Amino acid sequence: MDGHLRAYDTSDGKVIWDFDTLRDFDTVNGVKAHGGSMNATGPTIAGGMMFVNSGYAQLTGMAGNVLLAFTK
């Protein structure tokens, strides 16, 4: 709900990396975009990439409108 996407070590639970989505983003189509809470769905892995939406305003979440794509 805090806008962070985190990866955890399976052996000890420590955070391996943390990406803060609660910020403005430059977009490929020029539409203003901002990240928010992540609580509705989990990431999708396909074709060597990870896709995740950021922005969930239901209940007590923070609104946003971003679909993020990560690659190695």
C-alpha positions in Angstrom: 0.0 0.0 0.0 3.0 2.3 0.4 3.9 2.4 -3.3 7.0 0.2 -3.0 7.8 -2.8 -5.1 10.2 -5.1 -3.2 12.0 -8.3 -3.8 12.9 -10.4 -0.7 15.6 -13.0 -0.2 13.8 -16.4 0.2 16.5 -17.6 2.7 16.3 -14.8 5.3 13.5 -12.4 4.3 15.8 -9.5 3.8 15.0 -6.9 1.1 17.1 -7.5 -2.1 15.8 -4.5 -3.9 13.2 -1.8 -3.5 11.6 0.4 -6.2 9.5 3.4 -5.1 6.6 3.8 -7.5 5.1 6.8 -5.6 6.4 9.4 -8.1 5.8 11.0 -11.5 6.9 9.0 -14.6 7.7 10.0 -18.1 5.6 8.0 -20.5 5.9 6.8 -24.1 2.7 8.6 -25.1 3.3 11.8 -23.2 0.3 11.4 -20.8 1.0 12.6 -17.2 1.5 9.5 -15.0 2.0 9.0 -11.3 2.4 5.8 -9.2 0.5 5.0 -6.1 -0.5 2.0 -4.0 -0.2 -1.6 -5.2 -2.8 -3.8 -3.6 -5.1 -5.1 -6.3 -3.1 -7.6 -8.3 0.5 -9.0 -8.3 3.1 -8.6 -11.0 2.9 -10.5 -14.3 6.0 -12.2 -15.7 6.2 -12.7 -19.5 8.9 -12.7 -22.1 11.7 -12.0 -19.6 9.9 -8.9 -18.3 7.9 -8.1 -15.2 4.8 -5.9 -15.5 3.1 -4.3 -12.5 0.4 -1.6 -12.1 0.8 1.2 -9.6 -2.2 3.1 -8.4 -4.9 1.7 -6.3 -7.4 4.1 -4.8 -10.0 1.8 -3.4 -10.4 1.5 0.3 -7.5 3.6 1.7 -5.0 3.3 -1.2 -3.2 6.0 -3.1 -4.4 6.8 -6.6 -2.2 6.4 -9.7 -2.3 5.4 -13.3 1.0 3.6 -14.2 1.8 0.3 -15.8 5.5 -0.4 -15.2 7.7 -2.7 -17.2 10.9 -4.1 -15.8 13.6 -6.0 -17.6 17.0 -7.3 -16.6 
